[in-house]
Amino acid sequence: MNFIVDQSVFELYPELRIGLVMARGVQNTYRDNSIAGLLRDAETGIRSGPYDFKTDPRVIAWMEAHKSFGSDPKRYAPSIYALIKRVAKGGELPSINPLVDLYNIVSLKYVVPIGGEDLDACVGDIRLTRAAGSEQFIELGKSEASPPETGEVVYRDDQGVLCRKFNWREAERTKLTEKTTNAVIVIETLPPVSFEALRETVEDLAQLIQTHCGGVVKHQILDNSTQQFSE
């Protein structure tokens, strides 16, 4: 399996970096009480102190990024905006499964968008690219198709779109479940997040997955000079 970021995406975002955590042979079925504690701690970190997510440059960067391909971020909020807003307003994140819970913990801790795909449900290579507009997509939790718009930034494989509007909504087909044993977790960063900050984020998530889910965990960072990861 190859994970590729197309040049067309780097033309929009020359300083984009994508952190990948590849986890194979993981155990994603059990409930680990320590993960719930880490999730509550991450939520507390967002709520403590004089923090306003609407003025956080790490959040603003994604609002502007969505505008650049014609999406309205107030209507289709970037995942990090929606996540931080929910927590900042007092909401608790539900426990989904260990992999999802762990990447939500890291997303809150570092204020970066993170998503994941079940590799066994993916078909062929995964690409971050611009949509033709005719690709198949069924939104997480839905049954009706809602294809992307032409030019929209999407993740896709040979069968269809895995995530629409960069990091707005995941697909039902490749969602992480308790049956997932092989997964790719994707961390997205734009300035002002530095390479060093992304590397710390990737390593933190990889270690958490190794500790709580086992398996074989690898990680890689893609950017304008390294646009492909081959497993």
C-alpha positions, 0 to 999 in steps of 0.5 A: 500500500502506498500513501501519496499526497498529490502535487496539486495539494502541495500547490495549494499548501506548500508548507503542508505536512502529513504525519502517518502512523501505520499500526498493524496487528493491533487489538482494538476491541477491549476497554482500557480505563486508563484511556478514558482518564487520558481523554478526560485529562485532554479535555481539561487541558482545553478548558483550563486557563484563558483559552479561546479556540477561535483565536488559536492560530492552529485552528485559524490555519485550518479555517483558512485552508478550507476557504482556499478550495471553496468550502465554507468552514462555518458550514463544514467545520474542519475537524479540529474546530468542531472537536475543540469547540465541543470540548471548550463548551463543556462537552465530553467526547464519547469513547468510540474504541481505543484507536479513535479515543487515542487519536482524539486525546492527541488531537486535543493535546496538540490542537491538530486534525487527526483521522484514521482509516481501516486499512483492510477496508481500503482498496489500493493506494490512498491519496490526498488529492483534488476531487473530480466530483464523481467519486463515491462517498457515503458519510460516516453514520449515513447510508446515502451517497454525497459525492464531493465537489469538483476541486475539493481536497479529499482522501481517496482510494481506488473505490472512492473518497475516504474523507471529504473536505480535507478533514471535515467528514470520514467515510462509513466504509473505512471507519475504525471499529472494534474489529479493526486490526490494521489502521493508518492514522493521519495527522495534518499540520500547517504553519504555525505548527513546526516540523519538530512539533509534528514529529513530537505529535506523531511519536506520542501517538505511535507510543500510545497505540503501541502501549494500549493496542499492541501490534507493529507501529511505524510512523512517517512524515510527508511534505513537499519533498517527500510526497509518498510513503510505501509500506 
